[in-house]
Amino acid sequence: MKYEKLSKEIIEAVGGKENIISLVHCATRLRFTLKDEKKAHDDQINNMKEVLSLVKKGGQYQLVIGNQVHDVYLEVVKLADIKEDGEEETPKKKQGIINAVFGAIIGSVGPLIPPLVACGLGKCILMVLTLTKVLSTESQTYYIFNFVFDTTFTFLPVLIAFSAAKQFKCNPYLAAFLGCMLIHPSWSEMVAVGTPVKLFGVIPVLAMKYTSTIIPSIMIIWVMSYVERFFNHHIPTMVKNFLAPLLTVLVMAPLSFIILAPAMNVVSLGISKVVMLFYNHFGMLAIGVSCLLYPWLVSTGMHAALALAGIEMIGKSGFDPFTRTLTLCHNMSQGAASFAIGLKTKNKEFKSTCFSSSLTAFLAGITEPCLYGVTLKLKKPMYACMIGGGIAGLYAGFVGLKAYAFLTPGFFSLPMWMSENNGNNFMNALITIAICVVVTFIATLIIGFDDPVESKETLSSHNPEIKTLASPMSGQLMDLEQVEDETFSSEVIGKGIAIIPNDGKVYAPCDGKISATFDTKHAIGLTSYQGIELLIHIGIDTVKLEGNYFREIVKKGEKVKKGDLLLEFDLDKMKRAGVDPTTMIVVTNSSDYLEVLPVKDKEVKALQQLLTII
């Protein structure tokens, strides 16, 4: 409900629900796949205050929302009636091969970030418990939770296959079956034995381990989508339901083990080896230069490719000396730059944005609010982030910093740098953070930035007058968003507060003029002499009472003073009639003000202060 208005605007701006092929989200972005991007209205998107930035990458139309992305996603899915199974045939738009491959990989891996993070954080907690001797590695409790938190990496080919099926519009359960095939215990046993494997007695099969792999599953499911579609189109309807899946498996099983899985596993290992080769040959310089450029990779979404290498390295070797270090330096530099800007800016609204974004980056490692809402927006602070990240990266490369879990680096995930066999690693991580934060903070202050106050006047620069409104009735206070009426809880009409009344008397909360009355007498509009437009709406669905139990004291156009009786209603009869008497007091022109702040009390008496308007 809270994000209904924004979600409607987003759906309209992307060309309507009929222009949406699919929608997924990551930690901060809505990732649309559209039938025709030309139908989307970029200007509308960029003018939405809640949308930090618009990114077009990998065949996706990406809206950077921030921490509220999941709630907005749910509302968009509901309003646009987006089906998750993706069975509807939709025209494919033309895109380059690189964009197509990159989009497929991101689309397949993106939905798995939550279980990856959960398992990574779980492993960190186990590490802390064992290092502090709270839990023994010999205990069954440790054994159970250790394999629980290994589950995502162990069964990664299955999860990736299921996710990829949604990208390639094929049966997700058949896809998961092929993923299971790659990690079946019997196959793992054959690989462990090391004896030559042959199919049909003549075709050699490379005995390779596919646990924790990503790319083999994606390639197998991509090919499977064509095989499955071929059989579904050419097999008679009478036998298609059981024959098409069987034939698909009979084709894909040998094809996967003989060609696709080995070839893609080589590619997968190659990516990790190239990254490690770069790291091993250039050491601290490799980390430093990569950290220097990393903010720009994140701004374009290209950093996702490196994340794949990080997942592969942790899954196979147990640590990542490269990609998580880049992310750590980036996250801390963005947080430090935003914090420095927040201290220096004179724009009060922007100051709040800076501090909240900085806190999100430091604690959770989510930097899109910093990047798109602060540093990239102001441009100059990006250079400070490059300097701070680069210098911190040089130190991290020099000491060989390693991450032992695939997590988004932040203060909440610090245990990812802990290891029983590398006692100095955690301290080196803290030093890297300190270098990054201090250098970036100082560089931001030295380089400076163009304060939004200097380039664009805001209401806050005029030291606006603070206005107050009294309560029109006595009762218990309730946040407007908790009201069981979507029109008011979504704040479409305006900001304000709700009151569960103690009696049936409504008084004028200020001096002003009655701007609206209603035949059903359940609401009244008042405009104060200071320009505040107020709506007092008694009860939910009270229109159905058709004016019964209400007595209107004033008429439209009449001038009133604070404390004048405006309206009376019979509270007991309303309750017996099954009507919720919750009363909404809403500033309908709240967009003209910076803030509409209710009092923090739980109860209020009539004519006591209720709202502060800035």
ZIKA-V862923 format. One record per residue. RES is the residue in three letters. PHI is phi in whole degrees, -180 to 180 (999 if undefined). OMEGA is omega in whole degrees, 0 to 359 (999 if undefined). NEAR is the number of other ideal C-beta (glycine too) atoms within 12 Angstrom. Layout:
BEGIN
RES|PHI|OMEGA|NEAR / RES|PHI|OMEGA|NEAR
END
This chain:
BEGIN
MET|999|185|24 / LYS|-62|184|23 / TYR|-109|183|34 / GLU|-65|182|25 / LYS|-61|179|27 / LEU|-61|182|33 / SER|-64|177|36 / LYS|-63|179|24 / GLU|-65|180|26 / ILE|-65|180|40 / ILE|-59|179|37 / GLU|-64|184|24 / ALA|-70|179|33 / VAL|-87|176|43 / GLY|102|179|25 / GLY|88|184|22 / LYS|-65|179|27 / GLU|-73|179|19 / ASN|-95|182|29 / ILE|-96|175|36 / ILE|-83|180|35 / SER|-156|179|39 / LEU|-147|172|41 / VAL|-131|176|38 / HIS|-142|173|36 / CYS|-110|185|35 / ALA|-68|184|35 / THR|-139|188|39 / ARG|-121|165|42 / LEU|-88|183|49 / ARG|-114|180|41 / PHE|-89|163|43 / THR|-110|187|39 / LEU|-107|175|38 / LYS|-66|182|26 / ASP|-145|181|21 / GLU|-65|180|28 / LYS|-67|179|14 / LYS|-80|179|22 / ALA|-79|182|30 / HIS|-108|183|23 / ASP|-60|182|22 / ASP|-62|179|11 / GLN|-62|180|21 / ILE|-61|183|33 / ASN|-67|180|20 / ASN|-88|178|14 / MET|-79|182|29 / LYS|-62|184|16 / GLU|-77|179|31 / VAL|-96|185|36 / LEU|-73|181|37 / SER|-166|175|33 / LEU|-114|181|32 / VAL|-126|176|35 / LYS|-112|185|27 / LYS|-156|175|32 / GLY|61|180|35 / GLY|76|181|33 / GLN|-116|178|39 / TYR|-105|193|40 / GLN|-105|176|40 / LEU|-110|179|43 / VAL|-83|185|41 / ILE|-101|185|39 / GLY|110|187|38 / ASN|-67|183|27 / GLN|-89|189|30 / VAL|-59|183|34 / HIS|-65|180|22 / ASP|-66|178|23 / VAL|-66|179|36 / TYR|-57|181|34 / LEU|-60|181|22 / GLU|-70|179|31 / VAL|-65|179|37 / VAL|-60|181|26 / LYS|-69|184|20 / LEU|-71|182|28 / ALA|-90|179|29 / ASP|54|182|15 / ILE|-81|179|31 / LYS|-88|181|18 / GLU|-81|185|20 / ASP|-77|176|15 / GLY|63|184|26 / GLU|-79|182|16 / GLU|-69|179|16 / GLU|-73|180|12 / THR|-131|180|19 / PRO|-66|180|13 / LYS|-89|179|19 / LYS|-87|182|22 / LYS|-75|176|12 / GLN|-153|182|21 / GLY|-64|183|13 / ILE|-63|180|12 / ILE|-66|178|15 / ASN|-62|181|23 / ALA|-65|180|22 / VAL|-65|182|25 / PHE|-63|179|28 / GLY|-64|179|38 / ALA|-66|180|36 / ILE|-66|180|41 / ILE|-63|181|38 / GLY|-64|180|40 / SER|-81|184|42 / VAL|-85|185|41 / GLY|-50|181|41 / PRO|-65|182|28 / LEU|-92|181|38 / ILE|-59|179|33 / PRO|-56|178|22 / PRO|-67|177|29 / LEU|-64|179|38 / VAL|-66|181|30 / ALA|-60|181|23 / CYS|-69|179|35 / GLY|-64|179|39 / LEU|-67|177|31 / GLY|-62|178|31 / LYS|-64|178|38 / CYS|-63|180|32 / ILE|-63|177|29 / LEU|-60|180|34 / MET|-62|180|36 / VAL|-63|182|25 / LEU|-64|180|24 / THR|-77|179|25 / LEU|-67|180|24 / THR|-90|177|14 / LYS|64|176|12 / VAL|-74|182|15 / LEU|-132|179|21 / SER|-89|177|16 / THR|-68|179|18 / GLU|-90|184|10 / SER|-78|177|16 / GLN|-69|177|12 / THR|-61|177|17 / TYR|-62|182|23 / TYR|-59|182|17 / ILE|-66|183|15 / PHE|-69|178|23 / ASN|-65|179|26 / PHE|-75|175|19 / VAL|-62|182|21 / PHE|-81|172|29 / ASP|-90|189|27 / THR|-58|183|25 / THR|-59|181|34 / PHE|-70|180|38 / THR|-62|184|27 / PHE|-103|181|30 / LEU|-55|178|41 / PRO|-59|180|47 / VAL|-70|181|37 / LEU|-63|179|39 / ILE|-64|180|52 / ALA|-61|179|48 / PHE|-62|180|33 / SER|-68|181|38 / ALA|-65|180|44 / ALA|-60|178|37 / LYS|-71|177|36 / GLN|-71|185|40 / PHE|-99|174|36 / LYS|57|176|31 / CYS|-131|185|37 / ASN|-66|185|32 / PRO|-69|182|31 / TYR|-79|173|22 / LEU|-67|177|34 / ALA|-64|179|42 / ALA|-62|177|28 / PHE|-59|179|31 / LEU|-67|176|47 / GLY|-65|177|39 / CYS|-62|180|31 / MET|-57|184|32 / LEU|-69|183|45 / ILE|-120|179|33 / HIS|-58|181|23 / PRO|-54|181|14 / SER|-66|177|14 / TRP|-67|180|26 / SER|-61|179|20 / GLU|-68|179|15 / MET|-63|179|21 / VAL|-66|182|26 / ALA|-66|180|15 / VAL|-64|176|12 / GLY|84|178|12 / THR|-78|180|12 / PRO|-58|181|15 / VAL|-114|178|25 / LYS|-132|178|16 / LEU|-103|184|19 / PHE|59|176|12 / GLY|81|185|9 / VAL|-130|185|10 / ILE|-89|181|15 / PRO|-71|178|16 / VAL|-121|179|26 / LEU|-69|180|27 / ALA|-83|183|24 / MET|-120|179|31 / LYS|-89|185|27 / TYR|-112|176|44 / THR|-60|177|33 / SER|71|180|38 / THR|-91|183|41 / ILE|-120|189|52 / ILE|-64|178|40 / PRO|-56|180|43 / SER|-63|181|48 / ILE|-61|180|45 / MET|-65|181|40 / ILE|-61|182|51 / ILE|-72|176|49 / TRP|-62|178|35 / VAL|-66|180|31 / MET|-59|181|44 / SER|-59|178|32 / TYR|-77|179|21 / VAL|-63|180|34 / GLU|-61|180|36 / ARG|-63|179|22 / PHE|-62|181|19 / PHE|-68|179|29 / ASN|-65|182|27 / HIS|-86|188|14 / HIS|-113|179|15 / ILE|-93|179|20 / PRO|-55|184|13 / THR|-57|184|12 / MET|-60|184|9 / VAL|-116|186|15 / LYS|-63|187|20 / ASN|-61|179|14 / PHE|-108|183|15 / LEU|-82|181|19 / ALA|-62|178|28 / PRO|-63|181|26 / LEU|-63|180|20 / LEU|-64|178|22 / THR|-61|179|34 / VAL|-67|181|27 / LEU|-63|177|17 / VAL|-81|189|25 / MET|-75|182|39 / ALA|-61|179|30 / PRO|-66|180|22 / LEU|-62|181|29 / SER|-68|185|42 / PHE|-74|184|33 / ILE|-83|188|24 / ILE|-121|193|24 / LEU|-63|183|38 / ALA|-62|178|41 / PRO|-61|182|29 / ALA|-63|182|22 / MET|-73|176|35 / ASN|-68|176|35 / VAL|-63|177|21 / VAL|-63|180|25 / SER|-60|178|38 / LEU|-64|180|29 / GLY|-63|179|18 / ILE|-61|179|30 / SER|-62|182|35 / LYS|-68|178|21 / VAL|-64|179|22 / VAL|-62|180|34 / MET|-68|178|27 / LEU|-62|178|17 / PHE|-60|181|24 / TYR|-69|184|35 / ASN|-68|183|19 / HIS|-82|185|14 / PHE|-112|172|20 / GLY|51|184|25 / MET|-62|179|28 / LEU|-66|179|20 / ALA|-62|180|31 / ILE|-66|182|42 / GLY|-61|181|32 / VAL|-66|180|24 / SER|-65|177|40 / CYS|-65|179|47 / LEU|-62|184|30 / LEU|-93|189|26 / TYR|-59|179|41 / PRO|-56|181|41 / TRP|-77|174|23 / LEU|-65|179|25 / VAL|-66|182|44 / SER|-64|179|31 / THR|-101|181|22 / GLY|87|183|35 / MET|-73|181|24 / HIS|-66|181|35 / ALA|-61|180|36 / ALA|-65|178|30 / LEU|-68|179|35 / ALA|-60|178|39 / LEU|-59|179|41 / ALA|-64|178|40 / GLY|-63|178|43 / ILE|-62|180|43 / GLU|-62|184|41 / MET|-66|180|36 / ILE|-67|180|35 / GLY|-65|186|35 / LYS|-101|184|28 / SER|-108|178|23 / GLY|90|178|23 / PHE|-154|179|32 / ASP|-131|182|39 / PRO|-92|191|41 / PHE|-126|192|44 / THR|-67|180|44 / ARG|-71|176|45 / THR|-67|176|47 / LEU|-58|182|47 / THR|-67|178|45 / LEU|-59|181|52 / CYS|-64|179|51 / HIS|-66|183|51 / ASN|-62|181|51 / MET|-69|180|49 / SER|-68|178|54 / GLN|-65|178|52 / GLY|-64|181|47 / ALA|-67|179|44 / ALA|-63|180|54 / SER|-65|179|49 / PHE|-66|179|38 / ALA|-63|179|38 / ILE|-65|179|44 / GLY|-61|179|36 / LEU|-71|188|20 / LYS|-96|184|30 / THR|-66|178|34 / LYS|-101|180|23 / ASN|-87|186|29 / LYS|-62|180|24 / GLU|-66|180|26 / PHE|-69|178|33 / LYS|-60|179|26 / SER|-63|178|22 / THR|-61|181|31 / CYS|-62|183|39 / PHE|-67|180|27 / SER|-67|178|27 / SER|-65|180|41 / SER|-62|180|41 / LEU|-62|179|27 / THR|-63|180|35 / ALA|-68|182|49 / PHE|-65|187|36 / LEU|-81|187|22 / ALA|-105|180|30 / GLY|75|178|38 / ILE|-97|191|43 / THR|-111|180|49 / GLU|-57|177|44 / PRO|-60|176|41 / CYS|-67|187|52 / LEU|-64|186|43 / TYR|-86|182|36 / GLY|-93|185|40 / VAL|-131|192|48 / THR|-67|180|48 / LEU|-68|178|32 / LYS|-64|181|33 / LEU|-93|176|35 / LYS|70|185|22 / LYS|-57|179|26 / PRO|-61|177|44 / MET|-63|179|37 / TYR|-70|176|26 / ALA|-64|178|41 / CYS|-64|178|52 / MET|-64|181|39 / ILE|-66|181|33 / GLY|-63|179|48 / GLY|-65|181|49 / GLY|-65|180|36 / ILE|-67|177|34 / ALA|-64|178|47 / GLY|-64|177|48 / LEU|-61|178|30 / TYR|-66|181|33 / ALA|-61|178|46 / GLY|-68|181|34 / PHE|-66|182|23 / VAL|-91|178|27 / GLY|70|180|27 / LEU|-61|182|45 / LYS|-133|173|36 / ALA|-102|183|45 / TYR|-109|176|37 / ALA|-152|179|40 / PHE|-87|179|44 / LEU|-135|172|43 / THR|-83|187|41 / PRO|-64|177|48 / GLY|-170|181|34 / PHE|-65|180|26 / PHE|-68|184|23 / SER|-110|180|36 / LEU|-56|179|32 / PRO|-61|179|30 / MET|-64|181|41 / TRP|-99|182|41 / MET|-88|177|33 / SER|-156|177|29 / GLU|-68|185|18 / ASN|-93|182|13 / ASN|-139|188|23 / GLY|-62|182|12 / ASN|-82|187|18 / ASN|-62|182|31 / PHE|-63|179|27 / MET|-64|177|19 / ASN|-65|177|29 / ALA|-65|179|38 / LEU|-64|178|25 / ILE|-66|177|24 / THR|-59|178|48 / ILE|-62|181|39 / ALA|-62|179|23 / ILE|-60|183|35 / CYS|-61|183|47 / VAL|-67|184|36 / VAL|-66|182|26 / VAL|-65|180|34 / THR|-64|180|47 / PHE|-59|181|33 / ILE|-66|180|22 / ALA|-62|179|33 / THR|-63|180|40 / LEU|-69|181|24 / ILE|-73|181|19 / ILE|-67|179|27 / GLY|78|179|21 / PHE|-162|178|36 / ASP|-86|182|20 / ASP|-61|179|27 / PRO|-53|179|26 / VAL|-64|183|21 / GLU|-74|184|17 / SER|-98|183|16 / LYS|-149|180|15 / GLU|-69|175|13 / THR|-125|180|21 / LEU|-59|184|20 / SER|-68|181|22 / SER|-77|181|20 / HIS|-101|181|13 / ASN|49|188|12 / PRO|-62|180|20 / GLU|-72|178|15 / ILE|-93|181|18 / LYS|-114|178|31 / THR|-130|176|25 / LEU|-128|177|41 / ALA|-85|178|34 / SER|-80|180|39 / PRO|-78|181|45 / MET|-157|176|43 / SER|-97|178|26 / GLY|162|182|32 / GLN|-94|183|22 / LEU|-83|179|33 / MET|-144|175|30 / ASP|-60|183|22 / LEU|-62|183|36 / GLU|-70|179|24 / GLN|-90|181|20 / VAL|-68|182|33 / GLU|-85|175|20 / ASP|-145|188|27 / GLU|-58|182|22 / THR|-60|181|24 / PHE|-89|184|37 / SER|-65|179|27 / SER|-80|180|26 / GLU|60|176|31 / VAL|-65|181|27 / ILE|-74|180|29 / GLY|157|180|30 / LYS|-90|180|37 / GLY|172|184|44 / ILE|-152|176|46 / ALA|-119|180|38 / ILE|-132|171|41 / ILE|-91|193|30 / PRO|-70|174|39 / ASN|-92|180|20 / ASP|-145|186|25 / GLY|-108|180|30 / LYS|-117|180|30 / VAL|-121|183|44 / TYR|-111|176|34 / ALA|-70|182|36 / PRO|-81|182|43 / CYS|-166|173|37 / ASP|-77|179|22 / GLY|174|185|32 / LYS|-133|178|29 / ILE|-70|184|33 / SER|-100|181|27 / ALA|-159|169|26 / THR|-132|186|26 / PHE|-132|180|25 / ASP|-60|181|14 / THR|-83|172|24 / LYS|62|185|31 / HIS|-89|183|35 / ALA|-151|180|38 / ILE|-151|179|43 / GLY|-107|182|33 / LEU|-140|175|44 / THR|-113|181|29 / SER|-76|179|30 / TYR|-70|176|17 / GLN|-91|176|25 / GLY|97|178|22 / ILE|-79|179|39 / GLU|-100|189|33 / LEU|-121|174|46 / LEU|-119|175|35 / ILE|-111|185|48 / HIS|-115|183|43 / ILE|-88|174|45 / GLY|78|178|42 / ILE|-110|183|28 / ASP|61|180|24 / THR|-78|177|35 / VAL|-58|184|21 / LYS|-67|177|17 / LEU|-77|176|29 / GLU|54|176|16 / GLY|90|178|21 / ASN|-64|179|20 / TYR|75|179|28 / PHE|-115|174|33 / ARG|-135|183|19 / GLU|-86|183|26 / ILE|-96|185|22 / VAL|-114|179|29 / LYS|-118|178|18 / LYS|-60|181|19 / GLY|91|182|15 / GLU|-78|177|22 / LYS|-86|181|20 / VAL|-133|175|32 / LYS|-113|179|22 / LYS|-54|179|27 / GLY|100|177|19 / ASP|-66|177|27 / LEU|-75|183|24 / LEU|-102|192|41 / LEU|-157|173|40 / GLU|-130|176|24 / PHE|-147|181|38 / ASP|-89|185|26 / LEU|-63|183|29 / ASP|-65|180|15 / LYS|-67|176|19 / MET|-62|181|30 / LYS|-65|180|20 / ARG|-66|178|13 / ALA|-79|177|20 / GLY|81|181|14 / VAL|-101|177|28 / ASP|-72|184|27 / PRO|-85|181|38 / THR|-51|185|33 / THR|-108|180|49 / MET|-100|175|46 / ILE|-112|191|49 / VAL|-124|172|40 / VAL|-86|188|41 / THR|-72|175|32 / ASN|-108|183|24 / SER|-63|178|31 / SER|-67|178|19 / ASP|-81|184|20 / TYR|-123|178|29 / LEU|-73|185|26 / GLU|-143|168|23 / VAL|-124|190|33 / LEU|-112|175|22 / PRO|-74|173|31 / VAL|-67|184|23 / LYS|-93|180|14 / ASP|-71|178|18 / LYS|-88|179|14 / GLU|-134|181|20 / VAL|-144|174|32 / LYS|-104|180|23 / ALA|-55|176|30 / LEU|74|167|24 / GLN|-79|181|24 / GLN|-60|183|25 / LEU|-121|185|41 / LEU|-127|170|39 / THR|-112|185|25 / ILE|-120|183|36 / ILE|-112|999|24
END
